[in-house]
Amino acid sequence: MRAVILAGGQGTRLRPYTTVLPKPLMPVGDMPILEIVLRQLKHAGFSQVTLAVSYLGELIQAYCGDGSRFGLRIDYSRELQALSTAGPLRLIPGLDDTFLVMNGDLLTTLDYRKLFDHHRASGAAATIAMHRRSVKIDFGVVETGADGELERYIEKPEYHYSVSMGINILEPVALSLIASGESLGMPDLMLRLKQAGHRVATYEAPCRWLDIGRVDDYAKAQEEFAENAEIFLGAGA
């Protein structure tokens, strides 16, 4: 099985740390988040990983090398201009079978193999991994009618959403919908697939998920990994 890890972002939300260190090499516990992801993918049965790099990509390549120390084959694809989260896929040769594509700054206990198998069984052109996220508003929310009069007043409400985890499974047909050199986000690619008549499935399973590109999530990731490293890495990862 093959995976693509998007590791080219500048990590602006984590500055000043990311002025000298690319976001995928930000440490969680005693190892970079990227190493945790690589170990998880190996444990799930993946054998080849392509790292799509740009900003400080030479540091990522120096750290990961050819992947042999992780039991993986790692190669690299470099963006010369920002192509968002789907555009870089057009630069990568050999994506001629089902593959996983994910952001390189995620700490999660998601079972990648179950996601992959669910996708294959669904027959869809793409599968989006989702996570249930709660957002609390620390203000009183006022809703008014067309006449400006009060309709509802909700004190510090909490809303629940199914959000993309930044982890997807794609079939090669998706690449045909990305123009060469086009800057295209993953949400737009999924919509293009649907508009072209292809099925786009979703997958949601109970798991922990933190996007360390967010300062509050990064701090929480440090705590959770310190307490539950074996849960994130898995036996033998």
C-alpha positions in Angstrom: 0.0 0.0 0.0 1.1 3.5 -0.8 0.7 6.8 1.1 1.4 10.4 0.2 2.1 12.8 3.1 1.6 16.5 2.5 4.6 18.1 4.3 5.1 21.4 2.4 3.2 23.9 4.5 4.9 26.8 6.2 3.2 26.3 9.6 2.4 30.0 10.0 0.1 29.3 13.0 3.0 27.8 14.9 5.5 30.7 14.4 8.1 31.5 15.6 8.9 27.7 16.1 8.4 27.0 12.4 10.7 29.7 11.2 13.6 27.3 11.8 11.8 23.9 11.8 9.2 22.6 9.3 5.9 21.8 10.9 6.1 18.0 10.3 9.4 18.0 12.3 7.8 19.7 15.3 8.4 17.3 18.3 5.6 15.5 20.1 7.2 13.8 23.0 10.6 12.6 22.0 10.1 12.4 18.3 8.8 14.6 15.4 5.1 14.2 14.6 6.1 13.0 11.1 8.0 10.1 12.6 4.9 9.1 14.6 2.9 9.2 11.4 5.5 7.1 9.5 5.6 4.5 12.3 1.8 4.3 12.3 1.6 3.8 8.5 4.2 1.0 8.7 2.3 -0.7 11.4 -0.9 -0.4 9.3 0.8 -2.2 6.4 1.9 0.6 4.2 5.2 0.0 2.4 5.9 3.1 0.3 5.5 6.7 1.3 6.0 9.8 -0.8 6.6 13.1 1.1 5.4 16.1 -0.8 7.7 18.8 0.5 8.4 22.5 -0.1 9.2 24.8 2.8 12.4 23.6 4.5 12.0 20.3 2.7 15.7 19.6 2.8 15.5 19.2 6.6 12.6 16.7 6.2 14.6 14.8 3.6 17.7 14.8 5.8 15.8 13.5 8.8 13.7 10.8 7.0 16.3 9.7 4.3 15.2 6.7 2.2 12.9 5.5 5.0 14.8 2.3 5.7 15.1 3.0 9.4 11.3 3.0 9.6 11.0 -0.1 7.5 9.5 2.0 4.6 10.5 3.1 1.1 10.4 6.9 1.1 10.7 9.2 -1.9 10.1 12.9 -2.3 8.2 15.3 -4.5 9.1 19.0 -4.3 6.7 21.9 -5.0 8.4 24.9 -6.6 5.2 26.9 -6.0 2.4 26.5 -3.5 -0.2 24.1 -4.9 -2.4 23.7 -1.8 -3.5 20.2 -0.6 -4.5 18.4 -3.8 -2.4 20.2 -6.5 0.9 18.4 -5.4 -0.6 15.0 -6.3 -0.2 15.8 -10.1 3.6 16.1 -9.5 3.9 12.6 -8.2 4.6 9.7 -10.6 3.3 6.2 -10.2 0.0 6.9 -8.4 -1.7 4.2 -10.5 -3.5 2.4 -7.7 -5.5 3.2 -4.6 -3.5 5.5 -2.2 -3.8 7.4 1.0 -3.1 11.1 1.2 -2.8 12.9 4.5 -1.5 16.0 6.2 1.9 15.5 7.9 0.9 17.3 11.1 -1.8 15.0 12.6 -1.7 13.1 15.9 -4.4 10.5 15.7 -5.3 6.9 16.8 -7.3 6.3 13.5 -6.8 2.8 12.1 -5.4 3.6 8.7 -5.8 0.0 7.5 -9.5 -0.1 8.5 -10.0 3.2 6.6 -8.3 1.8 3.5 -10.3 -1.4 3.6 -13.6 0.5 4.1 -12.8 2.5 1.0 -12.0 -0.5 -1.1 -15.2 -2.2 0.0 -17.3 0.9 -0.8 -16.2 1.1 -4.5 -16.0 4.9 -4.2 -13.5 7.1 -6.0 -12.6 8.8 -2.8 -13.1 8.5 0.9 -12.9 11.3 3.5 -12.0 10.4 7.0 -14.1 12.4 9.4 -14.0 13.3 13.1 -16.7 14.6 15.4 -15.6 18.0 16.8 -17.3 20.2 19.3 -16.9 24.0 19.2 -17.9 26.1 22.2 -18.8 29.7 21.7 -17.8 31.8 24.7 -20.4 34.5 24.1 -24.1 34.8 24.2 -25.4 34.2 20.7 -28.3 36.3 19.6 -30.6 35.4 16.7 -33.0 37.9 15.3 -35.8 37.9 12.8 -36.1 40.0 9.6 -37.6 42.8 11.7 -34.6 42.9 14.0 -36.5 41.6 17.0 -35.1 38.9 19.3 -35.9 35.3 18.3 -33.4 33.3 20.3 -30.8 34.1 22.9 -28.4 31.2 23.6 -25.8 31.6 26.3 -22.4 30.1 25.4 -23.7 27.4 23.0 -21.8 24.3 21.9 -22.0 23.1 18.3 -21.1 19.7 17.0 -19.7 19.1 13.5 -18.2 16.2 11.5 -15.0 17.7 10.2 -12.4 16.4 7.8 -9.4 14.8 9.5 -7.1 15.7 6.6 -6.8 12.0 5.8 -8.3 10.7 2.5 -8.2 7.7 0.3 -8.1 8.3 -3.5 -8.4 6.3 -6.7 -6.1 7.4 -9.6 -9.1 8.8 -11.5 -9.0 11.8 -9.1 -5.7 12.9 -10.7 -7.4 13.5 -14.0 -9.4 16.3 -12.4 -6.3 18.2 -11.4 -4.7 20.4 -14.0 -0.9 20.4 -14.3 0.5 23.2 -12.0 -2.9 24.0 -10.6 -3.2 25.1 -7.0 -6.2 23.1 -5.8 -7.4 22.2 -2.3 -8.7 18.8 -1.3 -12.3 20.1 -0.7 -12.5 21.3 -4.3 -11.1 18.0 -5.6 -13.8 16.1 -3.7 -16.5 18.4 -5.1 -15.1 17.9 -8.7 -15.2 14.2 -8.3 -18.8 14.3 -7.2 -19.8 16.7 -10.0 -18.1 14.4 -12.5 -20.4 11.6 -11.3 -18.0 9.7 -9.1 -18.9 8.5 -5.6 -17.3 10.2 -2.6 -17.6 8.2 0.6 -17.0 9.2 4.2 -15.6 7.2 7.1 -16.0 8.1 10.8 -14.7 5.9 13.6 -14.1 6.7 17.3 -10.5 7.9 17.7 -8.4 10.6 19.0 -7.4 13.3 16.6 -5.4 16.5 17.0 -4.2 18.9 14.3 -0.8 20.1 15.7 -0.9 23.1 13.3 -3.2 24.7 15.8 -1.5 26.0 18.9 -4.1 24.7 21.4 -4.1 21.3 19.7 -0.3 21.2 19.8 -0.2 21.7 23.5 -2.9 19.1 24.0 -1.0 16.7 21.8 2.0 16.9 24.0 0.0 16.0 27.0 -1.9 13.1 25.4 1.2 11.6 23.8 3.1 11.7 27.1 0.3 9.9 28.8 -0.7 7.4 26.0 2.3 7.0 23.7 1.6 3.3 23.3 -2.0 4.0 22.1 -0.8 6.3 19.3 2.2 4.1 18.3 0.6 0.7 18.6 2.3 -2.5 19.5 5.4 -2.9 17.5 5.0 0.4 15.7 
